[in-house]
Amino acid sequence: MNRYVALGCSMAAGPGVRPRAAGAPRLSGRSARNYPHLVAERVSLELVDVTFSGATTAHVLTDRQRGAAPQIAALDGSESLVTVTIGGNDVGYLPLLMAASLPRIVRRLPLLGARISELLDREARDRALEDVFDSLCAVGRVLRERAPRARVFFVDCLTVLPATGVPAPPLSAADADLGRHVAATLERLTADAAAATGCEVVGAAAASRHHHAWSTEPWTTRSGVPLPGRPAPLHPNDAGMRAVAQLVLSQL
């Protein structure tokens, strides 16, 4: 059976999409119905899923995460397929949306205020975006080296926010615009990094423009309080995971 290694953050792991993957660390948020599992089932691949909520490019390449080895340790050179969804945590994408969703009284708390202000500062986000391209390229180069026989897919993040001018409560118009700016720039940089390192890109962001969290057929969830047994706020839902799996399958 061909080997498939799935890498990435919560947008690939699928926190709250039931059931939880057997044996997965609880804090990983790894679902047995995330897109890697669905792809592996459809085409009979031997799946090694090391996706982990909160992961950054450093967690893919060099850093341990809550006791788990860097994700590239899962590669042994025999892979026929590698997918990676990463970069959002490097640039604070979902954290900024979560911060923007908090009530103003919470945003003013001394212990949170400075971090929230930094997340919602456009110049700070732009500095993070300037750095992430090199990090994404480093991921692509290492994956090509460590899995020389594999097709390597960068799978970008599903679109969460509606188009400009469409309300996304409780986010303000300014905070939603910042979120769109970060998402669009990350989408472009991911595609550029894939092209620069001989990898392929699966355009989940483009495919989900009309399936944002405030749409009538959403592929992601809106902001809110995390609830047991429900997909995490601002993350893929079951329909989103099925859609991304189909995009990957269509490209194989």
N, C-alpha and C positions, 0 to 999 in steps of 0.2 A: 504494500500500500504506500502511495506517495505521501511524503511528510509535509505538513503545513504548520508553520510557526506564526502565531499572531502576537503582535506587539502593540503597545500603546497605552492610552490613558482611559479615563472613564467613558469617553465617547465610543470606545470600542468594547470596554468591559461590560457596560450595561447595568450599572447599579440599580437594583429594584425591579429589573425585568425578571420575573419568576419563571422557572426555579433557579436557585443559585447553583453554579457549577459545582459538581461534586469534588470535594477535596480542596476547593479554592480557599485561600485565606479570607476570613470574613471581611476584613477591611479593604480587600481588593475590589469588592463590588462586582465580581465576575459572574456573569449569567450563563446558564446553560442554553439560553436562547439568544445570545448575542450574535452579531453577524459572523464572527469566525466559526462558531458552532454550526450555524445554519449552512454556511458554505461547505464546511467539511462533511456534513451529513449528505448534502445534495450530490456531491461528486466523489464520495467515499475516500476522503483524505484522512490520514492519521494526524489529528490535531494536537499541537502543543500550544496551549493558550496561556500566555504569561501577561496578558493585559492587566493593568492595575490602576484603580482610581487614584488620581492625584499625580500620576507619573509625568515627568518632564523628559526632555531629550537626554539629560544627564542620567536619569534612571534607566533609559534604554541602553546607554553606552558604558557608564562607569560606576554609577552610584547604587548602593543597596537601598531598598525601600521597605521599611518596616520589617526588616529581616530577610527580605527576598533579594536574591542576587540580581545584578544588572540584567536586563531582559535579554541582551544579546548572548548571554550564557546558554540560552536554550538552543542556539544554532550549532549544528555539528557538521554542516556542509552537505548533508544529504537532502536538503529541502528542495521541493519542486515549487513551493509557493511560500512567500512571506508577505504579510500585510502589516502596515504600521499606521496608526492614527495618533499623531503626537504634535506638540507645539502649542496647544491651547493654554496649558498651564505655564509654559515658559513666558507667555505674554499676558497672563492674567485674564484671559478671555471670560471664562465662566465665573471666576472670582469677582470680576468687575460687575457682571450681570447680577450675581447674588448680592453684592454690596449695594447696587443701585435699587434692589428690590426691598431693602430694609426700611422700616419706618424711620422718619427723620429723627425721632427722639433716640432711637437706637444708634443711628449714625453719628450722633453727637457724644456718645459715651466716651470718656477719656481713653479707655483701653482699646477702643475700636476706631476712634475718629481718625487718627493719623494714618492707619493702614487703609481705611476706606477712602480717605482723601487722595492717597497715593494711587490707589486702583482706578479712581475716577479722574485722574489727571491725564489729559491727552498727551502732554509732553513725556510723561513717564511711560505711557503705553507705547508711544512712538520709539522711545529709546529701546524698549524691550523688543519691539518689532524689528528694529535695526539689527539686533543681535541674533534673532532667531534664524535668519536665513543661513548663516554659517553653521549653526547647530543642526539644522535640518540637512544640510549638505553633508555634515559629518556622519549623521545617521545613514544617509543613503550610501555613502562610500563604504562604511563598515559593513552594511548589509550586503552589498555587492561582493565585498571581499570574503565575508564569512559564509555566504550562501551563493557560490559562483554559478550553480546550475539552476537556481530558482528564478522565477518571475517575482520581482519585488514591486509591490504596489503600495504607494502612499495613498491612503484613503482619507480624504479630508473630512472635516466635520460637517454634519448636517446643519442646515440653516435653522437657527432658533428664532431670529427676529424678523418681523414683517418689514416690508419695504418702507422707505422714507415717507412720512406723512400718515402712516397707519398706526393708530395708538397701540401701545403694548403695556397696559397698566399692570403693575404699579410703577413701571419705569417712566421717568420723565422723558420728554422729547430729546433733551440734550444727552441724557445718559444712553438712550436707545441709539442715538446717532453715533456716539462713541463706540458702542458695542458693534454697530454695523461696520464702522471704519476698521476696527480691529479684526473682525471676521473676514471682511473682504481682502484686507492686506495679507492675513494669514493664508487665505485660500490661494492668492496669487503667489506668495512666496513658497508655499508647498509645491505647487505645480512647477515653479522655476527650479526648486531644489531637486525635484524628481528628474526633470529634464537634464540638469547639470550633472547628475550622477548615474545616468543610465538606468533609471527606474521608471516605472509607469505611475500614472495618477488615476485614481477613481474619483470622479467629481460628484461626491455626495452633496456638497454644498449647492452646486448648480441644479442638481436634480430635485432638490427639496425647496426651491425658492417659494413655491406655492403651497408648501406643506409645513410652513413655520408653526411655531407653538400657538399662535393666535388665529390660525386658519380653521376652516371647518373640517379638514382632514389632516390633523397635525401628525408629524413624524417625531416631534419632540414635545416635551412637557413645558408648561408655563412655570414661572417662579412661584414659590409657595413653601409651605412647611413640609419637610420630608415625612412621608407616611409609610408605616410598615406594609409591605406587600405591594407597594406601588412604585413605578419608575421614579427615580430621583428627579427633583425639579431641574428644569433647564437641560435635560438629558434625553437621549433617544427613548421612545416607547417601543412597544412590540411592533407596531406598524413600521416605525423607523428602522428597526433592526432588520425586518424582513426586506424592506426596500433597499437598504445598503447591501445586504447579502445578494439580492438580485443584480444590483449594479456590478458587484465583483464577479458574479457568475457570468454575466453577459460579456465581460471583458476577457474571461479566461478562454 
